[in-house]
Amino acid sequence: MAKILLIDDDDDLLELTESRLCKKGFEVTAVSSLTAARQVWEQAPMTTFDAVVSDLFLKNENGLTFFEQLRAAGYLGTFVLATGDAEGDTRIRAHLQSSPGFHCLQKPYPFGTLVGILAHSCARSA
């Protein structure tokens, strides 16, 4: 079973996405801030999560910066960034071209697209 770290500060969206991913067979750890995500990350080995799904903008924090911190620490798993403006940040475009396992979904995105990315990526890492 693939393990997913899900990060979103919209509690309703977080709960809905967590529920739907669990129904698809994923094991999900859901948190509403990057502070909480960092605490989870520090308590678990880097290989605990097959994928991370994060919103871009999180109450004075940034999901893209979190991705860059994880990569700098050696995390090579899948990272899916959800944003309302995928074209607005040149770093997003750069990572899409140069960072294996990095994906960006434009909100609102079809849930099946997220599931497809996670299923494909997690199957390759198994």
Backbone as CSV, one residue per row, in Angstrom:
resi,resn,N_x,N_y,N_z,CA_x,CA_y,CA_z,C_x,C_y,C_z
1,MET,0.851,-1.182,0.000,0.000,0.000,0.000,0.894,1.243,0.000
2,ALA,0.659,2.131,-0.938,1.450,3.352,-1.057,1.086,4.330,0.055
3,LYS,2.109,4.963,0.612,1.918,5.919,1.702,2.079,7.339,1.182
4,ILE,1.078,8.162,1.478,1.014,9.521,0.963,0.991,10.510,2.122
5,LEU,1.794,11.567,2.029,1.707,12.695,2.946,0.929,13.777,2.222
6,LEU,-0.233,14.138,2.757,-1.148,15.104,2.141,-1.150,16.382,2.970
7,ILE,-0.914,17.524,2.301,-0.815,18.803,3.002,-1.720,19.825,2.336
8,ASP,-2.678,20.345,3.108,-3.553,21.404,2.597,-4.152,22.150,3.780
9,ASP,-4.197,23.463,3.706,-4.748,24.252,4.814,-6.253,24.471,4.685
10,ASP,-6.855,23.978,3.632,-8.312,23.991,3.488,-8.823,22.688,4.102
11,ASP,-9.350,22.772,5.315,-9.733,21.570,6.058,-10.739,20.705,5.318
12,ASP,-11.700,21.319,4.640,-12.701,20.546,3.902,-12.061,19.776,2.753
13,LEU,-11.205,20.455,2.005,-10.527,19.804,0.885,-9.570,18.723,1.382
14,LEU,-8.893,18.986,2.481,-7.983,18.009,3.070,-8.733,16.737,3.451
15,GLU,-9.848,16.898,4.130,-10.646,15.750,4.576,-11.218,14.977,3.386
16,LEU,-11.733,15.699,2.408,-12.303,15.059,1.227,-11.237,14.285,0.454
17,THR,-10.094,14.911,0.220,-9.025,14.256,-0.540,-8.488,13.049,0.213
18,GLU,-8.308,13.203,1.517,-7.838,12.074,2.326,-8.811,10.900,2.216
19,SER,-10.087,11.167,2.376,-11.104,10.119,2.312,-11.106,9.423,0.955
20,ARG,-11.047,10.213,-0.093,-11.101,9.630,-1.442,-9.840,8.825,-1.756
21,LEU,-8.677,9.301,-1.299,-7.442,8.545,-1.531,-7.450,7.239,-0.739
22,CYS,-7.941,7.282,0.485,-8.044,6.054,1.289,-8.949,5.036,0.605
23,LYS,-10.061,5.501,0.028,-10.976,4.597,-0.687,-10.315,3.971,-1.908
24,LYS,-9.293,4.642,-2.447,-8.558,4.109,-3.603,-7.407,3.195,-3.174
25,GLY,-7.253,3.024,-1.858,-6.248,2.085,-1.369,-4.942,2.698,-0.897
26,PHE,-4.861,3.999,-0.845,-3.651,4.660,-0.356,-3.716,4.804,1.161
27,GLU,-2.566,4.745,1.802,-2.469,5.046,3.228,-2.060,6.520,3.330
28,VAL,-2.901,7.335,3.937,-2.719,8.782,3.904,-2.475,9.343,5.302
29,THR,-1.448,10.173,5.410,-1.234,11.002,6.589,-1.557,12.420,6.147
30,ALA,-2.600,13.003,6.731,-3.065,14.329,6.312,-2.743,15.361,7.386
31,VAL,-2.147,16.477,6.960,-1.827,17.572,7.872,-2.225,18.890,7.211
32,SER,-2.485,19.901,8.055,-2.991,21.168,7.522,-1.960,22.290,7.465
33,SER,-0.681,21.961,7.695,0.354,22.996,7.602,1.697,22.344,7.294
34,LEU,2.616,23.150,6.808,3.965,22.643,6.572,4.695,22.427,7.887
35,THR,4.333,23.174,8.902,4.926,22.946,10.230,4.601,21.526,10.689
36,ALA,3.348,21.136,10.562,2.939,19.774,10.929,3.596,18.744,10.012
37,ALA,3.712,19.057,8.735,4.361,18.139,7.792,5.825,17.921,8.172
38,ARG,6.502,18.985,8.544,7.905,18.852,8.958,8.023,17.993,10.218
39,GLN,7.088,18.137,11.140,7.109,17.320,12.362,6.910,15.841,12.017
40,VAL,5.970,15.552,11.131,5.758,14.170,10.691,7.016,13.647,10.021
41,TRP,7.591,14.461,9.157,8.770,14.068,8.392,9.944,13.765,9.317
42,GLU,10.130,14.578,10.346,11.239,14.386,11.277,11.083,13.112,12.099
43,GLN,9.861,12.675,12.318,9.606,11.485,13.129,9.665,10.189,12.323
44,ALA,9.708,10.296,11.017,9.667,9.107,10.165,10.889,9.080,9.254
45,PRO,11.339,7.877,8.903,12.428,7.805,7.929,12.000,8.425,6.598
46,MET,12.948,8.928,5.847,12.660,9.603,4.585,11.925,8.684,3.616
47,THR,12.109,7.388,3.762,11.473,6.441,2.834,10.057,6.066,3.254
48,THR,9.542,6.627,4.330,8.200,6.290,4.802,7.138,6.648,3.775
49,PHE,7.295,7.778,3.107,6.269,8.245,2.172,6.699,8.012,0.733
50,ASP,5.789,7.389,-0.020,6.036,7.177,-1.444,5.797,8.461,-2.224
51,ALA,4.913,9.314,-1.687,4.582,10.561,-2.389,4.110,11.609,-1.390
52,VAL,4.308,12.851,-1.797,3.820,14.003,-1.044,2.903,14.784,-1.974
53,VAL,1.736,15.169,-1.469,0.804,16.014,-2.220,0.605,17.274,-1.381
54,SER,0.938,18.424,-1.961,0.871,19.668,-1.195,0.248,20.792,-2.008
55,ASP,-0.509,21.615,-1.315,-0.981,22.867,-1.888,0.230,23.789,-2.027
56,LEU,0.168,24.729,-2.949,1.264,25.684,-3.111,1.271,26.694,-1.972
57,PHE,0.155,27.372,-1.762,0.103,28.417,-0.748,-0.589,27.904,0.505
58,LEU,0.121,27.923,1.613,-0.357,27.399,2.887,-0.057,28.415,3.986
59,LYS,-1.014,29.240,4.346,-0.892,30.181,5.471,0.550,30.605,5.764
60,ASN,1.052,31.512,4.991,2.400,32.066,5.165,3.513,31.058,4.902
61,GLU,3.184,29.957,4.254,4.177,28.956,3.904,4.006,28.612,2.427
62,ASN,4.958,27.870,1.894,4.963,27.609,0.467,5.313,26.151,0.198
63,GLY,4.412,25.440,-0.473,4.635,24.036,-0.790,5.810,23.806,-1.718
64,LEU,6.091,24.735,-2.603,7.225,24.586,-3.508,8.546,24.666,-2.743
65,THR,8.611,25.555,-1.791,9.808,25.646,-0.948,9.993,24.352,-0.163
66,PHE,8.893,23.766,0.315,8.969,22.489,1.023,9.531,21.406,0.102
67,PHE,9.068,21.357,-1.142,9.609,20.404,-2.112,11.122,20.586,-2.245
68,GLU,11.556,21.814,-2.391,12.990,22.083,-2.553,13.780,21.658,-1.320
69,GLN,13.203,21.841,-0.149,13.868,21.401,1.086,13.960,19.878,1.142
70,LEU,12.898,19.194,0.739,12.923,17.732,0.734,13.963,17.206,-0.249
71,ARG,14.010,17.791,-1.434,15.002,17.358,-2.427,16.422,17.590,-1.911
72,ALA,16.650,18.722,-1.273,17.975,19.030,-0.723,18.365,18.021,0.365
73,ALA,17.357,17.487,1.060,17.607,16.497,2.111,17.739,15.077,1.551
74,GLY,17.518,14.910,0.240,17.704,13.610,-0.391,16.441,12.843,-0.732
75,TYR,15.265,13.438,-0.522,14.016,12.753,-0.875,13.865,12.710,-2.391
76,LEU,13.689,11.509,-2.929,13.578,11.348,-4.383,12.202,10.837,-4.814
77,GLY,11.263,10.780,-3.886,9.926,10.291,-4.208,9.113,11.304,-4.992
78,THR,7.892,10.926,-5.256,6.965,11.754,-6.016,6.495,12.935,-5.174
79,PHE,6.372,14.079,-5.811,5.844,15.278,-5.158,4.848,15.913,-6.111
80,VAL,3.611,16.060,-5.645,2.563,16.671,-6.455,2.194,18.005,-5.814
81,LEU,2.352,19.074,-6.563,2.025,20.414,-6.099,0.706,20.833,-6.729
82,ALA,-0.245,21.247,-5.902,-1.545,21.711,-6.393,-1.595,23.225,-6.268
83,THR,-1.980,23.885,-7.355,-1.990,25.341,-7.339,-3.055,25.893,-8.277
84,GLY,-3.460,27.085,-7.999,-4.386,27.777,-8.880,-3.676,28.492,-10.015
85,ASP,-2.345,28.553,-9.950,-1.568,29.297,-10.955,-0.254,28.596,-11.244
86,ALA,-0.297,27.529,-12.037,0.896,26.746,-12.347,1.897,27.514,-13.201
87,GLU,1.445,28.494,-13.932,2.343,29.232,-14.817,2.966,30.451,-14.145
88,GLY,2.483,30.815,-12.970,2.915,32.054,-12.340,4.280,32.021,-11.702
89,ASP,4.832,30.864,-11.435,6.101,30.756,-10.728,7.118,30.078,-11.638
90,THR,8.192,30.776,-11.938,9.214,30.205,-12.826,9.873,28.980,-12.205
91,ARG,9.879,28.898,-10.884,10.465,27.710,-10.240,9.626,26.468,-10.552
92,ILE,8.304,26.628,-10.641,7.455,25.481,-10.999,7.828,24.982,-12.381
93,ARG,7.922,25.884,-13.320,8.276,25.486,-14.694,9.651,24.813,-14.730
94,ALA,10.596,25.339,-13.981,11.940,24.753,-13.950,11.917,23.341,-13.371
95,HIS,11.177,23.150,-12.282,11.115,21.813,-11.677,10.382,20.820,-12.568
96,LEU,9.365,21.267,-13.273,8.653,20.374,-14.189,9.593,19.842,-15.265
97,GLN,10.566,20.653,-15.653,11.511,20.251,-16.690,12.703,19.469,-16.144
98,SER,13.079,19.709,-14.883,14.350,19.151,-14.413,14.274,18.250,-13.192
99,SER,13.136,18.127,-12.563,13.042,17.341,-11.325,12.180,16.101,-11.532
100,PRO,12.806,14.942,-11.674,12.024,13.711,-11.823,11.094,13.521,-10.623
101,GLY,9.881,13.109,-10.891,8.923,12.864,-9.829,8.143,14.087,-9.383
102,PHE,8.451,15.253,-9.947,7.731,16.478,-9.597,6.578,16.671,-10.574
103,HIS,5.388,16.888,-10.020,4.195,17.111,-10.829,3.467,18.331,-10.303
104,CYS,2.784,19.023,-11.180,1.993,20.178,-10.781,0.600,20.037,-11.374
105,LEU,-0.402,20.158,-10.509,-1.788,20.089,-10.956,-2.444,21.444,-10.782
106,GLN,-3.078,21.895,-11.836,-3.802,23.161,-11.821,-5.177,22.944,-11.202
107,LYS,-5.497,23.709,-10.163,-6.825,23.609,-9.529,-7.875,24.281,-10.392
108,PRO,-9.057,23.770,-10.429,-9.470,22.474,-9.884,-9.034,21.365,-10.830
109,TYR,-8.508,20.310,-10.308,-8.019,19.206,-11.135,-8.941,17.995,-10.956
110,PRO,-9.034,17.156,-11.981,-9.832,15.932,-11.838,-9.158,14.993,-10.830
111,PHE,-9.919,14.459,-9.898,-9.365,13.570,-8.882,-8.661,12.379,-9.529
112,GLY,-9.203,11.889,-10.624,-8.589,10.756,-11.318,-7.179,11.048,-11.798
113,THR,-6.901,12.293,-12.122,-5.548,12.669,-12.553,-4.564,12.500,-11.403
114,LEU,-4.958,12.956,-10.204,-4.107,12.785,-9.026,-3.889,11.307,-8.736
115,VAL,-4.952,10.530,-8.753,-4.838,9.095,-8.490,-3.922,8.432,-9.511
116,GLY,-4.053,8.817,-10.769,-3.205,8.250,-11.815,-1.727,8.538,-11.587
117,ILE,-1.414,9.781,-11.228,-0.011,10.150,-10.952,0.503,9.317,-9.771
118,LEU,-0.274,9.256,-8.701,0.182,8.539,-7.508,0.310,7.038,-7.767
119,ALA,-0.666,6.464,-8.439,-0.619,5.018,-8.723,0.583,4.682,-9.601
120,HIS,0.800,5.463,-10.632,1.917,5.210,-11.553,3.258,5.402,-10.845
121,SER,3.392,6.494,-10.127,4.655,6.794,-9.456,4.958,5.791,-8.364
122,CYS,3.951,5.434,-7.600,4.170,4.508,-6.485,4.421,3.099,-6.984
123,ALA,3.835,2.718,-8.106,4.081,1.396,-8.682,5.523,1.285,-9.156
124,ARG,6.068,2.377,-9.699,7.450,2.369,-10.162,8.435,2.260,-9.013
125,SER,8.081,2.817,-7.848,9.006,2.805,-6.714,8.891,1.529,-5.895
126,ALA,7.883,0.698,-6.177,7.687,-0.546,-5.397,8.663,-1.632,-5.819
